[in-house]
Amino acid sequence: MLQGKTVLLGVTGGIACFKAAALASMLKKQHADVQVVMTKNATEFVTPLTFEQLTGNRALVDTFDRNFQYNVAHIALADRADYVLIAPATANVIAKLAHGLADDMLTTTVLACTCPKALAPAMNTNMYENPVTKDNLAILRRYGWEIVDPASGHLACGATGKGRLPEPEDLLEVCLHALAHEKDMAGKRLLVTAGPTQEALDPVRYLTNHSSGRMGYSIAKAAARRGAQVTLVSGPTALKKPAYVETVDVVSAQDMYEAVTSRAKDMDIIVKAAAVADYRPATLADNKIKKQDGDMAIPLARTKDILGALGENKRPGQFLCGFSMETENMVENSKKKLEKKHLDLIAANNVKVAGAGFGVDTNILTLITPEGMTELPLMSKDAAADALLDAILERMN
């Protein structure tokens, strides 16, 4: 994802340096050119050799290192960098950056960088909460820096509180969000639904389906990386909430209906990827059924048609995309749904085909519009999400 991108990874002195080594490895696996610049204090925790072995590049520490290259090292590196991430960032380095001090290789290089920048504070809770540190972080935000909030938990100093460096995979997402895709959805508001819903039968049992939510989560993550303002309405899943996305948790189909319809008018694009439970336990008002003693049958009623309601109330210029999970006559049934629900596009897949549907990391989609259809090959759900967004943008432009 980061082929051709240069990430300048700044590493400052703290026990969390070991996470920076893991992050460097992850960035390299994404095919980024990872250039590590360390403070001298950082070398007391992790050696430059560690980063050199992980990245294949020399780790820079000394501003006055006589490397005999015909360039000024910190300026040459600043010109190459597509993105700067300092992780961990100590209170000392944060203070220097906020006030333009450049007295080592890292601060000198960063001061010369014109690319987007982010830092992840990592320190004792009291140091992080100190008003001076808060003011310094506010200054950096004003200068355009992204500040990655530290995590809470047990710290190396023995205290418990806010100040832990986020996990390497979370820091990787910061880089991917900035670099993985051009921001061709900037200014667009997208709502996507994901996961199953649960319809309670009693305090113990409920009706649901096998949806994992992966496809919807992939769409939300991909759209956020492309610059969209994303709202994810999610049924119960085991998936981690995607970064840079507003997530609204729901349980029942009624919950999802209310969450989606109340927000729909403000959205430019709506993608209903959730596999909503089709039925819920019926009430007397639904069927006027009087349940007999000893009768174990549970009368059911249809849940509300979320996609139908969206189609009936679609405003001009709004793009509506649905999903169709079919076991037979996939194209024919999907085309009927496209027309009936007033959709602009429907993504159909045959759940009987290996590699498609629930519980797997891949999907095989057929994108159907009123004008025709495009069959996508087997691909990861992340790749399928980008292909779907490409098709949506193409029809909107």
N, C-alpha and C positions, 0 to 999 in steps of 0.2 A: 504493500500500500504506500510505502514511503520511498519507492524507487526514485532516485534523482534528487532527493531532499537531504539537506545538511542540517543536522540538529546539533547545536552547541549545548552540551550538558555541563552545567557548572556544578561543582561538588565542593561544599564547604565543610568545616570541621565539626563533626558530630557523630554520635554512635550510629545514626541512621544512614551513614555512608554505604553500608552493606546493601541497602535497598537500591541505592543509585547504581551499584554494580549489576544488580538484577535487571534494572530498567535499561541500562546500556545494552545488555544482552538481548532484551526484548526488542529494542529499537533496531538492532542489527538484524534480527530475524525478520523485521519488516522491510529490510533492504535499505535502511537509511544509512547515510554517511554520518557516523557519530563521532564528533570531536569533543573530547573531554578536557575541560580546564579545571584544575584543582587549586585550592588554596594550600599553603604549606601546612596549615593545621589539619586539613583533610588527609594529608599523606601520613599522619600519625595513626589514622584509623584504617585506611585501605591504601595499599601501595599503588603508585602509577602503573606498575607492571600489570596489575590485575585488570585495569581498564584497557591497557594496550593489547592484552591477550584477547579480551572480549570484543574489541572494536576493530582491531587491525590498524589503528592509528596511534601515533605518539600522544600521550597525555601531557599537556602543557602545565607547568607549574611556575617556572622562573621567567619573569619578564626579560631578564638580561642573559638568558641562556644563549651561548654562542653556538647557534646551530648552523652557521655558515650558509644559510639560504639567502638568496638575493631578494628578500622582502622583509618588511616589518611584520613579525609573526602575528601580533595581536590585531593589526589592521587587516592583514590578508585574511585572517580567520573571520573577522567581523564582516568583511565583504562577502564571504562565501555563505554565511549562515542564513538559513531560511527560517529558523526558529531558535529561540533561546529558552531553555528551562533550567532553572537553578534548583536543585533538589539533592540534599536538604539545603535550605537557606537559613543560616544562623541570624540571630538578632544583630550581630556585628555587621555582617555583610548587607543585611537589609538597610541598616542605618547608613552605610557607605553609599549604597546605590541611590537611596532617597535624596542624598545631599551631594551627589556628583563627585564623590571622592574616588580616586583611581590610583591606588598605591600598591597594587599587585597585578598579576597577569589576568586574573578573572575580572576584576572591576575595570581594568583598563580596556580589556576586550569588549566587555558588555557596554561600556560607555560609548564605544565606537559603532555598536550594532544599530542598524535602522529597521531590522525585521521585527515581527511580533515577539513579545517576551512574556514569560510567566515565571513565577517562583512558588515554591512550596515551603512555607516556614516549618521548622522543626526545632523545638526547644522546650525548656521547662515551662510549665503552665503559667507560673507567675511572671516569667519573662515575656511570654506571649501576651498575657493580659495587661502588661505594663502600659500605661498611657503613651509612653514614648514610642514603644514598638507599634502600638495601634496608629499613632500619628504618622509614623514612617510608612506603614503599609498604605494608609490613606493617600499619602503623597504619591507613592508608586502607582496606585490605581488612577490617580489624576493624570499621571504621565502615560497612561495606557497599558500598564502592566496588568496581567491577569494574576490574581492571588488565589492559589489553590488552598482551600480551607484545610487546616490540619485535622487529623482524627483525634478522637478522645479515647483514653484508656490508660493502662499502666505504663509509665514512662521509665526510661533507663535510670533516672535519678531517684526512683523509688516513689515519686508522687503519682497521683492518679488525676487525670484531667485532660484538657485540650492541649495539644502540642505535638502529637505523634505525626511522623511523616506518613502520608497515605501509602497504601500498598503499591508495589511497582505496576501492577496491571491498571490501577486507577490513574497513575501518572502517565502510563502509556496512552490511555484514552485522551488525556489532555493534549498530547502531541498529535494523535490521530484526528481529533476534532479540529485542530488548527491546520493540519497539512494534508490529510488523506484525500480531500476532494475540493475542487473549486466550489465557491459559494454561489452556485447557480440557483439556489432557492432562497437567497437572502430576501427578506421582506415578505415572504409568504408565511401564512399561518396554516399549519396542518394539524388535523386531529386524526388519530389512528386508534382503533380499538384492538384489543388483543386478549388471548386466553379464553378459557371457558367461563361460564357462569354456573352458580350452584343454586338449586331450588330446593329448599328444605322440605322434607317430607314429615319430619318430626325432629326432636332435639338431637337425634343421633344420625339419621340418614338424610341423603339429599340426591337429587337428580343432577347429572352433569354429563360431560363427554371427555374424550381423550386429548383434547387440545392442550398443548404445552405453552402456547403463547409465543413461541420462538419467531414465527413469521412476522407477527405484529411488532414485536420488540425490535427485530432487525430493521423493519421499515422506519420505526421511530428513530433508531440510532443513525441510520443512513441519512434521513432527512435532516437531523440535527447537524451532522457533519457537513451537510451541503448548505447550511446557513439558515434553515427554516426555524421558525418558532413553533415548537412541537408540543402538543398535549397528547399524552398517552392515557387512555381510559382502559384499565387493566382488570380483568377478572383474577381470581386467585391462581397464582403460578408460583413456581419455585425459582423463577428467574430474578437476577439482580436488576434493580432499577437502572435504566440507562442514564448516563450523565448528560447534562445539558438539556434535559427533557422534564417537563412538568408531568408528573404521574398522578393520576386520580385512581385510587383503588376502589373497586366495587365488588359485590358478591353476586347478587341476583340479576336476572335479566331486567327487572324493573329498575334496579339501581343503575344499570348501564344505560337503559333508555333515558332516564332522567338526566344522567351526567352528560350524555351525548347531545340530546335535543336542546338542553339549556345552553350549550356552548356552540351549537352548529352555526348559528347566524353570523358569528364572528370569524368563521374559518374560510380560507380560500380553497382548501383541499380537505376532503374527508375520505379516509380509507377504512372501511369496516372489515377488519381481518379477524375479529373475534368469532369464535364458534359458540354462539349463544345457545343455551339449552332451549329446545323447542317447546318444552312443556313444563308446567308447574302444577302442583296440587290444586285441584279445583275447589272453589268455595261454594256455599249454597247459593250465593248470588250468581255464580257462573252457570250452574247447571240445574239449580233447584233440586239437588239430589239429597234425599234423606238416607243417610248411611244406616244400614241395618246392623244390629248386633251380630257379631260373628262373621260379618262380611269383610274379608281381608283385601278386597279389591280397592285400589286407590283411584278415584276419579281424577282425570287430568284435564287441564285447560291449556290452550295455546298461550305462550308468552307474547308480549308485544312485538310487532314487526318494526325493528329499529330502522332497517334499511328502507323499508317502504315509507316510513314517516319522513325520513331524510329526503327521499326522492320527491315526495309530494310537496315539500316545503323548501326545495332547493332554490336559492336566490340566483339571479342572473350573474353569470361569471363564475359561479362556484362549481368546482369539479368534484364529482362523486364517484368513488370506486368501491366495488364490492368484491367479495370472494365467493366462489362456488365450489363446494366439495361434493363431487358426484361419484357414484359407483357404476353408472351406466348412462349412455346417451349424453355424455358430458357437454359436447358443443351445443347440441340442440336444447338441452335443459338450461344451459348457461345463457344462451341467446334469449330465451323466453324471460329469464330473470332480469337480464339487462334491460329489456323493453318494459317489462312490468314495473320495475322499480325506478325507472327513469334514470338509469345510470349512464355515465360517460364511458366507463370501462369496467369490465369484470375480469378478474383473474381466476381462471378455472383450473382445477387439477383433479385427476382421477385418483381417489384414495386407494384404489386397488393396485396401482402401479408401484413397484418397488422404488424407494427413494423419494416418494412424494407423500404429502399429507402430515399426519400427526406423528409426534414422537421421534422424528429424525432431524438431522441438521441440514438436509438437502430438500430441494423441491423441484417439481417439474410443472411450470405454469404455462398456460395458454392464455394470452392476453386478447380479449375479444372486445371490439368496439362496434358501433353501428356500421362502420365501413368495411370491417374485415377482421382478421385475427392473425396473431403472431405466436408461433409455438417456440417456447424457450427450451433449451436442452436441460438436462440434469445439472444443477449447480447448487452451491451452498445457499442457504436462505439469506445470508448477507449479500451475496452477489445477485440473487433474485430480487431482493429489495431495491437495489440500485437500478436494475433493469426495469422494474416496475415504475420507479420514479422517473427514469429517462422517458418512458412511454407517456407518462402523465404530463411531463413538461413539454414534450413534443406536441401533444394535442392542445395544450394551453397556449402555446406561442403562435 
